[in-house]
């Protein structure tokens, strides 16, 4: 299980350089969601097949303080329907 998120501390998600260059058109909200979901699953990324996070924690992590849950659901659904292609780069930033 992932460490509970606390909004009073600033965490840094260290992503592989390949995760920084995403070949998909995502909205700002969707990019925040990708980062939050990756952060939540990070410790068990290679060992667990499923990962869970509550909606309230997810909203807090991405700074979504709106009550427009339909907008959030649409953004998440859009992520599920989007093929996210990662560019794999070497240390010099060149594609492999």
N, C-alpha and C positions, 0 to 999 in steps of 0.2 A: 504494500500500500504506500502511496506517495506521502511525503511529509505534508501535513496540513499547511495551507497557504495562510500567511499572516500579512495583512496589509501594512502593518507598522514596521516592517523590515523590507529593505530593498534587496531583491535577489537578482543575480545576473545569470542568465541562461547562456552558457557557452555552447554555441552551435558550431558544428563543423563548417568549414568554408563552403562546402557543397550545399549546405542548407540555406545559405544566404542568398544565392542566386537561384530564384525560383522561376521557372518558365511557365507560369500561369498568371492570368489576370485576376488578381484578388483585390477586393476592396480593403480599405484600412481596417475595418472591423474584422474581416476575414483573416487578415494578416495577424491581428492581435489574437484572434481565436487560435490560429495555428501555433503561435508562440506559447500561449497559455496551455493548450492541450499537450504540446510537446514537453513543456516544463512539468506538467502534472504526471506524465507517463515516463519521464526520463529515466528514473531509477530502475524501472522494470521494462524498459523498452524492448530489450532483446529476449526477455524471459516470459513475459505475460502476453497472451493473445488478445485480451480485452483490458481496457482501462476505464475507470469510472471517475466522475467528478460531479459534484452537485451544481445545479444551475446557479445558486447563490454565490458559491465560491468562484465559479467561472466568471460571472458578472463582475465580482469584486476584482478579480485578477486583471480584467481588461478595461476596468473603469467604466463599465456600462451601467449607468445609474438611471436609465429610462425604464418606464413600466411598459414599454412597447415590446412585449414578448414576441409578437408576430414578426417584427423586424429581426430580432435575434434568431428566431427559429429559421427564418428565410436565409439568413447569412450562414447558419450551420448547414442547412439543407443544400445551399449552393456549394459549400465545401465538399459535401458528400458526393455531389455530382461533378466535381471538378477533378480532372487528372492533374496532379501536381508533379511536375517533372523537375528533378534537381539536376543542375549542372555539376558535374564532378570536376573539380579544378585541382591542379597541383599547387604546391606552395608558392609558385610564382604567379598564380592566377590564370594559368593556361588550361584550356580544356584537355581532359585526358581522352 
